[in-house]
Each structure stands twice: as C-alpha cells, then as structure tokens.
Amino acid sequence: MDSFTLELTPAQLKITHAALRSMLDDFGHEEREVTRLLRDTLARFPDAETLAAIDLSAELSRRRPAA
C-alpha cells in the first residue's frame, strides 16, 4: 500500500477535518466502504480538543499581508 505525507497548516488541518466530518455525515448506509475510509482517515487526525484549540481567525490573520 502506498503512503503519502501531506503537510498542512493548523488552519488547513481544522478545515480538512471539518470537511471530512461533513462528508461522513452525508453518506448513507449503502456507501459502507466510503464511510469506513472516512472513519479510518478521521482517526488519524489529532483529538477533538487539539482541533478545537486551533483559532482559525488567528491563523488567517497571520497569512494576510500587512496593510
């Protein structure tokens, strides 16, 4: 099995996790393999407390060029 490394900023990590959770919520019982893959992928993310501590506003303001 091939493996890939994807480096994400904290903001990207939080957004990606939220997108995958949303995707998981949208799938029904008939897509068992997709649901399993989503659950396996989400299990690799940091715990909920760590993700909740990521301040998207602060992360985004760091990325904005100074005016």
N, C-alpha and C positions, 0 to 999 in steps of 0.2 A: 504494500500500500504506500502510495506517495504521500509525503507530508510537506506542508508549506508553512512558512513563517510569515505572519502579517503584523507589521508594527503599526500601532495606532496611537494617536494622542489620547489623553484621558477623555476628551470630548467625543472623539470618534468612537472610542470604546463604548461609552454610555449610549450614544445614538445607535450604534450597531446592535447592542444588546436589546434596546427598546424595539428596534425594527424586527429582530428575530422573535422576540416575545409576541409582538403583534401578529407576525406571520403564523406563529404557532397557534394563536387564538383563532385565526381564520380558517384553519384546516379542520375538516371533519374526520369522522372515524374511518372513512373509506381510504384516506391517504395515510395509512399506518407507517409506511416506510419513510415518508417525508416527515411525519410527526416524530418518529424515532430519531431521524437525523437531526432535526431541530433540537430535540431534547439533549441529544449527545453533544451537540455544538454548544448549547447554552450551559451545559455542565462544565465546560472549560473556562467560562468567564469567572472573574472574581465574585466573591459573595455579594449579596444584596446590599449589605452595609457599606462595603467599599464603593460600589457603584453609586449608591445614594449620596456619598460624600463628594462626588465629583460635581463641582459647581460649573454648570455649562456657561453661565454668564461670565464668570471669571475667565474660563478657558477661552471663550470667544473674544473677550476684550483684549487678551494677550496677543491674539492673532491680528487684531486691527492695527493698521499703521497709525502712528501718531499724527494728529492733525496740526 
